């Protein structure tokens, strides 16, 4: 799998993300993937305000996450994010790593489509955005 424009984000698991066993609730992994996707899009000059300025928006249409090792309160985490594909849709892959245990905690993927300013889905990523992505 190609890792186009890979970025990494590191942080510590905050207390408010864990359950009574001090294990990260499964839904927060999607938030962590969002941290990675935001860093990836910003690295290409396509943060939300940039997309809006260009007359576009992106819409998440599919996501999945496979959990492989728990994250716990105060663990150091690294989220790697990269484009698998940029056309016809943006496909972003993620690896969430527990740095304390040196283990992969999860792998995931999201698929985003581009919309015009009125929210209509576009059949493929517009050239105006591709120039930032390739």
Rosetta constraint file for C-alpha pairs under 8 A:
AtomPair CA 1 CA 84 HARMONIC 6.83 0.50
AtomPair CA 2 CA 83 HARMONIC 7.77 0.50
AtomPair CA 2 CA 84 HARMONIC 5.84 0.50
AtomPair CA 3 CA 82 HARMONIC 5.36 0.50
AtomPair CA 3 CA 83 HARMONIC 6.05 0.50
AtomPair CA 3 CA 84 HARMONIC 6.10 0.50
AtomPair CA 4 CA 82 HARMONIC 5.53 0.50
AtomPair CA 4 CA 83 HARMONIC 4.98 0.50
AtomPair CA 4 CA 84 HARMONIC 6.44 0.50
AtomPair CA 4 CA 85 HARMONIC 8.00 0.50
AtomPair CA 5 CA 40 HARMONIC 7.36 0.50
AtomPair CA 5 CA 82 HARMONIC 5.69 0.50
AtomPair CA 5 CA 83 HARMONIC 6.61 0.50
AtomPair CA 6 CA 40 HARMONIC 7.10 0.50
AtomPair CA 6 CA 80 HARMONIC 6.73 0.50
AtomPair CA 6 CA 81 HARMONIC 5.53 0.50
AtomPair CA 6 CA 82 HARMONIC 4.23 0.50
AtomPair CA 6 CA 83 HARMONIC 7.18 0.50
AtomPair CA 7 CA 36 HARMONIC 7.24 0.50
AtomPair CA 7 CA 39 HARMONIC 6.88 0.50
AtomPair CA 7 CA 40 HARMONIC 5.83 0.50
AtomPair CA 7 CA 43 HARMONIC 7.90 0.50
AtomPair CA 7 CA 80 HARMONIC 5.66 0.50
AtomPair CA 7 CA 81 HARMONIC 5.49 0.50
AtomPair CA 7 CA 82 HARMONIC 6.48 0.50
AtomPair CA 8 CA 36 HARMONIC 6.65 0.50
AtomPair CA 8 CA 39 HARMONIC 7.70 0.50
AtomPair CA 8 CA 78 HARMONIC 6.46 0.50
AtomPair CA 8 CA 79 HARMONIC 5.46 0.50
AtomPair CA 8 CA 80 HARMONIC 4.39 0.50
AtomPair CA 8 CA 81 HARMONIC 6.41 0.50
AtomPair CA 9 CA 35 HARMONIC 7.17 0.50
AtomPair CA 9 CA 36 HARMONIC 6.13 0.50
AtomPair CA 9 CA 39 HARMONIC 7.34 0.50
AtomPair CA 9 CA 78 HARMONIC 5.53 0.50
AtomPair CA 9 CA 79 HARMONIC 5.20 0.50
AtomPair CA 9 CA 80 HARMONIC 6.63 0.50
AtomPair CA 10 CA 76 HARMONIC 7.09 0.50
AtomPair CA 10 CA 77 HARMONIC 5.48 0.50
AtomPair CA 10 CA 78 HARMONIC 4.35 0.50
AtomPair CA 10 CA 79 HARMONIC 6.40 0.50
AtomPair CA 11 CA 76 HARMONIC 5.83 0.50
AtomPair CA 11 CA 77 HARMONIC 5.44 0.50
AtomPair CA 11 CA 78 HARMONIC 6.72 0.50
AtomPair CA 12 CA 73 HARMONIC 7.95 0.50
AtomPair CA 12 CA 74 HARMONIC 5.40 0.50
AtomPair CA 12 CA 75 HARMONIC 5.56 0.50
AtomPair CA 12 CA 76 HARMONIC 4.50 0.50
AtomPair CA 12 CA 77 HARMONIC 5.93 0.50
AtomPair CA 13 CA 17 HARMONIC 6.85 0.50
AtomPair CA 13 CA 24 HARMONIC 7.83 0.50
AtomPair CA 13 CA 71 HARMONIC 7.62 0.50
AtomPair CA 13 CA 72 HARMONIC 6.84 0.50
AtomPair CA 13 CA 73 HARMONIC 5.31 0.50
AtomPair CA 13 CA 74 HARMONIC 4.82 0.50
AtomPair CA 13 CA 75 HARMONIC 5.48 0.50
AtomPair CA 13 CA 76 HARMONIC 6.53 0.50
AtomPair CA 13 CA 77 HARMONIC 7.03 0.50
AtomPair CA 14 CA 18 HARMONIC 7.51 0.50
AtomPair CA 14 CA 73 HARMONIC 6.12 0.50
AtomPair CA 14 CA 74 HARMONIC 6.18 0.50
AtomPair CA 15 CA 22 HARMONIC 7.69 0.50
AtomPair CA 15 CA 73 HARMONIC 5.67 0.50
AtomPair CA 15 CA 74 HARMONIC 7.30 0.50
AtomPair CA 17 CA 24 HARMONIC 5.52 0.50
AtomPair CA 17 CA 25 HARMONIC 6.41 0.50
AtomPair CA 17 CA 28 HARMONIC 6.73 0.50
AtomPair CA 17 CA 73 HARMONIC 7.67 0.50
AtomPair CA 18 CA 22 HARMONIC 4.86 0.50
AtomPair CA 18 CA 23 HARMONIC 4.93 0.50
AtomPair CA 18 CA 24 HARMONIC 4.19 0.50
AtomPair CA 18 CA 25 HARMONIC 5.64 0.50
AtomPair CA 18 CA 72 HARMONIC 6.90 0.50
AtomPair CA 18 CA 73 HARMONIC 6.26 0.50
AtomPair CA 19 CA 23 HARMONIC 5.59 0.50
AtomPair CA 19 CA 24 HARMONIC 6.35 0.50
AtomPair CA 19 CA 25 HARMONIC 6.17 0.50
AtomPair CA 22 CA 72 HARMONIC 5.51 0.50
AtomPair CA 22 CA 73 HARMONIC 5.43 0.50
AtomPair CA 23 CA 70 HARMONIC 6.59 0.50
AtomPair CA 23 CA 71 HARMONIC 5.88 0.50
AtomPair CA 23 CA 72 HARMONIC 4.39 0.50
AtomPair CA 23 CA 73 HARMONIC 6.44 0.50
AtomPair CA 24 CA 28 HARMONIC 6.85 0.50
AtomPair CA 24 CA 70 HARMONIC 7.10 0.50
AtomPair CA 24 CA 71 HARMONIC 5.54 0.50
AtomPair CA 24 CA 72 HARMONIC 5.61 0.50
AtomPair CA 24 CA 73 HARMONIC 7.08 0.50
AtomPair CA 25 CA 29 HARMONIC 7.75 0.50
AtomPair CA 27 CA 31 HARMONIC 7.31 0.50
AtomPair CA 28 CA 32 HARMONIC 6.34 0.50
AtomPair CA 29 CA 33 HARMONIC 6.21 0.50
AtomPair CA 29 CA 65 HARMONIC 7.74 0.50
AtomPair CA 29 CA 106 HARMONIC 7.85 0.50
AtomPair CA 30 CA 34 HARMONIC 6.22 0.50
AtomPair CA 30 CA 65 HARMONIC 7.59 0.50
AtomPair CA 31 CA 35 HARMONIC 6.49 0.50
AtomPair CA 32 CA 36 HARMONIC 6.62 0.50
AtomPair CA 32 CA 79 HARMONIC 6.99 0.50
AtomPair CA 32 CA 96 HARMONIC 7.88 0.50
AtomPair CA 33 CA 37 HARMONIC 6.16 0.50
AtomPair CA 33 CA 79 HARMONIC 6.90 0.50
AtomPair CA 33 CA 81 HARMONIC 7.63 0.50
AtomPair CA 33 CA 94 HARMONIC 6.50 0.50
AtomPair CA 33 CA 96 HARMONIC 7.79 0.50
AtomPair CA 33 CA 108 HARMONIC 7.69 0.50
AtomPair CA 34 CA 38 HARMONIC 5.92 0.50
AtomPair CA 35 CA 39 HARMONIC 6.30 0.50
AtomPair CA 35 CA 79 HARMONIC 7.73 0.50
AtomPair CA 36 CA 40 HARMONIC 6.12 0.50
AtomPair CA 36 CA 79 HARMONIC 5.82 0.50
AtomPair CA 36 CA 80 HARMONIC 6.30 0.50
AtomPair CA 36 CA 81 HARMONIC 5.25 0.50
AtomPair CA 36 CA 94 HARMONIC 7.47 0.50
AtomPair CA 37 CA 41 HARMONIC 6.11 0.50
AtomPair CA 37 CA 81 HARMONIC 6.18 0.50
AtomPair CA 37 CA 82 HARMONIC 7.89 0.50
AtomPair CA 37 CA 92 HARMONIC 7.29 0.50
AtomPair CA 38 CA 42 HARMONIC 6.05 0.50
AtomPair CA 38 CA 47 HARMONIC 6.94 0.50
AtomPair CA 39 CA 43 HARMONIC 6.04 0.50
AtomPair CA 40 CA 44 HARMONIC 6.66 0.50
AtomPair CA 40 CA 81 HARMONIC 6.50 0.50
AtomPair CA 40 CA 82 HARMONIC 6.79 0.50
AtomPair CA 41 CA 45 HARMONIC 6.44 0.50
AtomPair CA 41 CA 46 HARMONIC 5.01 0.50
AtomPair CA 41 CA 47 HARMONIC 5.51 0.50
AtomPair CA 42 CA 46 HARMONIC 5.33 0.50
AtomPair CA 42 CA 47 HARMONIC 4.80 0.50
AtomPair CA 44 CA 132 HARMONIC 5.71 0.50
AtomPair CA 44 CA 133 HARMONIC 6.32 0.50
AtomPair CA 45 CA 50 HARMONIC 6.81 0.50
AtomPair CA 45 CA 132 HARMONIC 6.79 0.50
AtomPair CA 46 CA 50 HARMONIC 5.09 0.50
AtomPair CA 46 CA 51 HARMONIC 5.68 0.50
AtomPair CA 46 CA 132 HARMONIC 7.40 0.50
AtomPair CA 47 CA 51 HARMONIC 6.34 0.50
AtomPair CA 48 CA 52 HARMONIC 6.25 0.50
AtomPair CA 48 CA 57 HARMONIC 7.29 0.50
AtomPair CA 49 CA 53 HARMONIC 6.06 0.50
AtomPair CA 50 CA 54 HARMONIC 6.31 0.50
AtomPair CA 51 CA 55 HARMONIC 6.30 0.50
AtomPair CA 51 CA 56 HARMONIC 5.12 0.50
AtomPair CA 51 CA 57 HARMONIC 5.69 0.50
AtomPair CA 51 CA 58 HARMONIC 7.96 0.50
AtomPair CA 52 CA 56 HARMONIC 5.23 0.50
AtomPair CA 52 CA 57 HARMONIC 6.12 0.50
AtomPair CA 52 CA 117 HARMONIC 7.75 0.50
AtomPair CA 54 CA 128 HARMONIC 7.72 0.50
AtomPair CA 55 CA 116 HARMONIC 6.46 0.50
AtomPair CA 55 CA 117 HARMONIC 5.67 0.50
AtomPair CA 56 CA 114 HARMONIC 6.68 0.50
AtomPair CA 56 CA 115 HARMONIC 5.69 0.50
AtomPair CA 56 CA 116 HARMONIC 4.91 0.50
AtomPair CA 56 CA 117 HARMONIC 5.56 0.50
AtomPair CA 57 CA 114 HARMONIC 5.78 0.50
AtomPair CA 57 CA 115 HARMONIC 5.22 0.50
AtomPair CA 57 CA 116 HARMONIC 6.49 0.50
AtomPair CA 57 CA 117 HARMONIC 6.90 0.50
AtomPair CA 57 CA 119 HARMONIC 7.60 0.50
AtomPair CA 58 CA 112 HARMONIC 6.08 0.50
AtomPair CA 58 CA 113 HARMONIC 5.55 0.50
AtomPair CA 58 CA 114 HARMONIC 4.52 0.50
AtomPair CA 58 CA 115 HARMONIC 5.89 0.50
AtomPair CA 59 CA 112 HARMONIC 5.28 0.50
AtomPair CA 59 CA 113 HARMONIC 5.33 0.50
AtomPair CA 59 CA 114 HARMONIC 6.31 0.50
AtomPair CA 59 CA 115 HARMONIC 7.08 0.50
AtomPair CA 60 CA 110 HARMONIC 7.04 0.50
AtomPair CA 60 CA 111 HARMONIC 5.93 0.50
AtomPair CA 60 CA 112 HARMONIC 4.40 0.50
AtomPair CA 60 CA 113 HARMONIC 6.57 0.50
AtomPair CA 61 CA 110 HARMONIC 7.67 0.50
AtomPair CA 61 CA 111 HARMONIC 5.79 0.50
AtomPair CA 61 CA 112 HARMONIC 5.69 0.50
AtomPair CA 61 CA 113 HARMONIC 6.94 0.50
AtomPair CA 62 CA 110 HARMONIC 5.57 0.50
AtomPair CA 62 CA 111 HARMONIC 5.11 0.50
AtomPair CA 62 CA 112 HARMONIC 7.25 0.50
AtomPair CA 63 CA 108 HARMONIC 7.37 0.50
AtomPair CA 63 CA 109 HARMONIC 5.63 0.50
AtomPair CA 63 CA 110 HARMONIC 4.28 0.50
AtomPair CA 63 CA 111 HARMONIC 6.43 0.50
AtomPair CA 64 CA 108 HARMONIC 5.46 0.50
AtomPair CA 64 CA 109 HARMONIC 5.63 0.50
AtomPair CA 64 CA 110 HARMONIC 6.68 0.50
AtomPair CA 65 CA 106 HARMONIC 6.65 0.50
AtomPair CA 65 CA 107 HARMONIC 5.73 0.50
AtomPair CA 65 CA 108 HARMONIC 4.15 0.50
AtomPair CA 65 CA 109 HARMONIC 6.71 0.50
AtomPair CA 66 CA 106 HARMONIC 5.41 0.50
AtomPair CA 66 CA 107 HARMONIC 5.35 0.50
AtomPair CA 66 CA 108 HARMONIC 6.13 0.50
AtomPair CA 67 CA 105 HARMONIC 5.93 0.50
AtomPair CA 67 CA 106 HARMONIC 4.35 0.50
AtomPair CA 67 CA 107 HARMONIC 6.76 0.50
AtomPair CA 68 CA 104 HARMONIC 6.52 0.50
AtomPair CA 68 CA 105 HARMONIC 4.86 0.50
AtomPair CA 68 CA 106 HARMONIC 5.26 0.50
AtomPair CA 68 CA 107 HARMONIC 7.90 0.50
AtomPair CA 69 CA 98 HARMONIC 7.82 0.50
AtomPair CA 69 CA 103 HARMONIC 6.88 0.50
AtomPair CA 69 CA 104 HARMONIC 6.35 0.50
AtomPair CA 69 CA 105 HARMONIC 4.13 0.50
AtomPair CA 69 CA 106 HARMONIC 6.86 0.50
AtomPair CA 70 CA 98 HARMONIC 7.92 0.50
AtomPair CA 70 CA 105 HARMONIC 5.85 0.50
AtomPair CA 71 CA 75 HARMONIC 6.44 0.50
AtomPair CA 71 CA 98 HARMONIC 6.34 0.50
AtomPair CA 71 CA 105 HARMONIC 6.70 0.50
AtomPair CA 75 CA 98 HARMONIC 6.69 0.50
AtomPair CA 75 CA 99 HARMONIC 7.11 0.50
AtomPair CA 75 CA 100 HARMONIC 5.91 0.50
AtomPair CA 76 CA 98 HARMONIC 6.20 0.50
AtomPair CA 76 CA 99 HARMONIC 5.27 0.50
AtomPair CA 76 CA 100 HARMONIC 5.90 0.50
AtomPair CA 77 CA 96 HARMONIC 6.91 0.50
AtomPair CA 77 CA 97 HARMONIC 5.61 0.50
AtomPair CA 77 CA 98 HARMONIC 4.97 0.50
AtomPair CA 77 CA 99 HARMONIC 5.52 0.50
AtomPair CA 77 CA 100 HARMONIC 7.85 0.50
AtomPair CA 78 CA 96 HARMONIC 5.82 0.50
AtomPair CA 78 CA 97 HARMONIC 5.17 0.50
AtomPair CA 78 CA 98 HARMONIC 6.82 0.50
AtomPair CA 78 CA 99 HARMONIC 6.80 0.50
AtomPair CA 79 CA 94 HARMONIC 6.75 0.50
AtomPair CA 79 CA 95 HARMONIC 5.74 0.50
AtomPair CA 79 CA 96 HARMONIC 4.52 0.50
AtomPair CA 79 CA 97 HARMONIC 6.35 0.50
AtomPair CA 80 CA 94 HARMONIC 5.49 0.50
AtomPair CA 80 CA 95 HARMONIC 5.17 0.50
AtomPair CA 80 CA 96 HARMONIC 6.48 0.50
AtomPair CA 81 CA 92 HARMONIC 6.67 0.50
AtomPair CA 81 CA 93 HARMONIC 5.69 0.50
AtomPair CA 81 CA 94 HARMONIC 4.58 0.50
AtomPair CA 81 CA 95 HARMONIC 6.74 0.50
AtomPair CA 82 CA 92 HARMONIC 5.56 0.50
AtomPair CA 82 CA 93 HARMONIC 5.58 0.50
AtomPair CA 82 CA 94 HARMONIC 6.78 0.50
AtomPair CA 83 CA 90 HARMONIC 7.04 0.50
AtomPair CA 83 CA 91 HARMONIC 5.76 0.50
AtomPair CA 83 CA 92 HARMONIC 4.54 0.50
AtomPair CA 83 CA 93 HARMONIC 6.33 0.50
AtomPair CA 84 CA 90 HARMONIC 7.76 0.50
AtomPair CA 84 CA 91 HARMONIC 5.36 0.50
AtomPair CA 84 CA 92 HARMONIC 5.69 0.50
AtomPair CA 84 CA 93 HARMONIC 6.38 0.50
AtomPair CA 85 CA 89 HARMONIC 7.01 0.50
AtomPair CA 85 CA 90 HARMONIC 5.71 0.50
AtomPair CA 85 CA 91 HARMONIC 5.04 0.50
AtomPair CA 85 CA 92 HARMONIC 7.27 0.50
AtomPair CA 86 CA 90 HARMONIC 4.36 0.50
AtomPair CA 86 CA 91 HARMONIC 6.31 0.50
AtomPair CA 86 CA 125 HARMONIC 7.03 0.50
AtomPair CA 86 CA 130 HARMONIC 7.34 0.50
AtomPair CA 86 CA 133 HARMONIC 6.93 0.50
AtomPair CA 86 CA 134 HARMONIC 7.85 0.50
AtomPair CA 87 CA 124 HARMONIC 6.11 0.50
AtomPair CA 87 CA 125 HARMONIC 5.57 0.50
AtomPair CA 88 CA 123 HARMONIC 6.93 0.50
AtomPair CA 88 CA 124 HARMONIC 4.15 0.50
AtomPair CA 88 CA 125 HARMONIC 5.45 0.50
AtomPair CA 89 CA 111 HARMONIC 6.69 0.50
AtomPair CA 89 CA 112 HARMONIC 5.93 0.50
AtomPair CA 89 CA 113 HARMONIC 5.24 0.50
AtomPair CA 89 CA 114 HARMONIC 7.46 0.50
AtomPair CA 89 CA 124 HARMONIC 6.00 0.50
AtomPair CA 89 CA 125 HARMONIC 5.95 0.50
AtomPair CA 90 CA 111 HARMONIC 5.66 0.50
AtomPair CA 90 CA 112 HARMONIC 5.06 0.50
AtomPair CA 90 CA 113 HARMONIC 6.41 0.50
AtomPair CA 90 CA 125 HARMONIC 7.52 0.50
AtomPair CA 91 CA 109 HARMONIC 7.02 0.50
AtomPair CA 91 CA 110 HARMONIC 5.87 0.50
AtomPair CA 91 CA 111 HARMONIC 4.59 0.50
AtomPair CA 91 CA 112 HARMONIC 6.51 0.50
AtomPair CA 92 CA 109 HARMONIC 5.54 0.50
AtomPair CA 92 CA 110 HARMONIC 5.34 0.50
AtomPair CA 92 CA 111 HARMONIC 6.42 0.50
AtomPair CA 93 CA 107 HARMONIC 7.57 0.50
AtomPair CA 93 CA 108 HARMONIC 5.78 0.50
AtomPair CA 93 CA 109 HARMONIC 4.35 0.50
AtomPair CA 93 CA 110 HARMONIC 6.63 0.50
AtomPair CA 94 CA 107 HARMONIC 5.52 0.50
AtomPair CA 94 CA 108 HARMONIC 5.01 0.50
AtomPair CA 94 CA 109 HARMONIC 5.99 0.50
AtomPair CA 95 CA 104 HARMONIC 7.04 0.50
AtomPair CA 95 CA 105 HARMONIC 7.74 0.50
AtomPair CA 95 CA 106 HARMONIC 5.95 0.50
AtomPair CA 95 CA 107 HARMONIC 4.59 0.50
AtomPair CA 95 CA 108 HARMONIC 6.59 0.50
AtomPair CA 96 CA 104 HARMONIC 6.06 0.50
AtomPair CA 96 CA 105 HARMONIC 5.49 0.50
AtomPair CA 96 CA 106 HARMONIC 5.06 0.50
AtomPair CA 96 CA 107 HARMONIC 6.19 0.50
AtomPair CA 97 CA 102 HARMONIC 7.00 0.50
AtomPair CA 97 CA 103 HARMONIC 5.81 0.50
AtomPair CA 97 CA 104 HARMONIC 4.36 0.50
AtomPair CA 97 CA 105 HARMONIC 5.18 0.50
AtomPair CA 97 CA 106 HARMONIC 7.00 0.50
AtomPair CA 98 CA 102 HARMONIC 5.66 0.50
AtomPair CA 98 CA 103 HARMONIC 5.33 0.50
AtomPair CA 98 CA 104 HARMONIC 6.03 0.50
AtomPair CA 98 CA 105 HARMONIC 5.83 0.50
AtomPair CA 99 CA 103 HARMONIC 6.78 0.50
AtomPair CA 113 CA 121 HARMONIC 6.91 0.50
AtomPair CA 113 CA 122 HARMONIC 7.18 0.50
AtomPair CA 113 CA 124 HARMONIC 7.45 0.50
AtomPair CA 113 CA 125 HARMONIC 7.24 0.50
AtomPair CA 114 CA 121 HARMONIC 6.09 0.50
AtomPair CA 114 CA 122 HARMONIC 5.67 0.50
AtomPair CA 114 CA 124 HARMONIC 7.19 0.50
AtomPair CA 114 CA 125 HARMONIC 6.06 0.50
AtomPair CA 114 CA 126 HARMONIC 7.80 0.50
AtomPair CA 115 CA 119 HARMONIC 5.11 0.50
AtomPair CA 115 CA 120 HARMONIC 5.14 0.50
AtomPair CA 115 CA 121 HARMONIC 4.48 0.50
AtomPair CA 115 CA 122 HARMONIC 5.43 0.50
AtomPair CA 116 CA 120 HARMONIC 5.47 0.50
AtomPair CA 116 CA 121 HARMONIC 6.75 0.50
AtomPair CA 116 CA 122 HARMONIC 6.91 0.50
AtomPair CA 122 CA 126 HARMONIC 7.93 0.50
AtomPair CA 125 CA 129 HARMONIC 6.75 0.50
AtomPair CA 125 CA 130 HARMONIC 6.67 0.50
AtomPair CA 126 CA 130 HARMONIC 6.29 0.50
AtomPair CA 127 CA 131 HARMONIC 6.26 0.50
AtomPair CA 128 CA 132 HARMONIC 7.75 0.50
AtomPair CA 129 CA 133 HARMONIC 6.60 0.50
AtomPair CA 130 CA 134 HARMONIC 6.05 0.50
